[in-house]
Amino acid sequence: MTTPSFGIKAAPLTPEPDDYIENGIIYCGKCHSPKQLLLTTPPMSGTLVPIPCACLKEQRDREDAAKAARGHRETVARLKRQAFACAPMRTWTFEHDNGNCPQMYLAHYFVEHWPEMAEKNTGYLLWGGVGTGKSFFAGCIANALLEQEVPIRMTNFAEVINDLNATFEKNEYISHLCHYPLLILDDFGMERGTEYGLEQVYNVIDTRYRIQKPLIVTTNLSLHDLKHPRDSAHARIFDRLLAMCVPIMFTGSSMRKDAAKAKLADIADNAAFTQ
Ligand SMILES: [Zn+2]
């Protein structure tokens, strides 16, 4: 093999048993593509340099893709651990949607338009009766965006208030909640609203409003309750929420009731079978 000048050395290439030589160039015996390149421009002209043949290149691409996929899976798993308080929420995904939630297309819309939603600080305010699938809807959005490696935190108001009561670093806690590109606050209601708690809730919502980051909030309150708050502490929270979030009504039969009905039907079927 020619020894190139200018300190550049062509690595010696040992042919594999199936390889063959054509016009002085080594070819791969498996994919029949060259393993060497003949340089033609001075001062290196006439030098043979090793290149990956087609099958080696394919193998390297596969290895790179597997490595990237592994890295992606690890990142998503870490983000999901941070995102949810309990593991079952990781299964609240579009794949597990039973098709009973007529609003679900809006969850898909949110995910598909995420960059726009984030840029315009547009969130959702999911309101309606207990067990109509609001949390599942929000969880589907969370999981789909987590798969895209968007850091998200899905928590609930009771937890936020408990955490804030338990820490002296309240500003730090709020700024931590606000660093997430999307924050989902589940289960906002009037019943547990102490004045201090409401003040803290307002701080979280207002901070996100000011730094222009979206929120998704679920509540069992009706839109009428939200528009006619009983006191000024609630009024300013609702004003902020309605300024940031598109209200979406959840009605229909309760998902929990449906699940209970399905369970009862199963039991009835089994009972009929064993008779
Ligand atoms: Zn090859």
Boltz pocket constraint, residues with backbone or C-beta under 6 A from the ligand:
constraints:
  - pocket:
      binder: B
      contacts: [[A, 28], [A, 29], [A, 30], [A, 31], [A, 32], [A, 33], [A, 53], [A, 54], [A, 55], [A, 56]]
      max_distance: 6.0
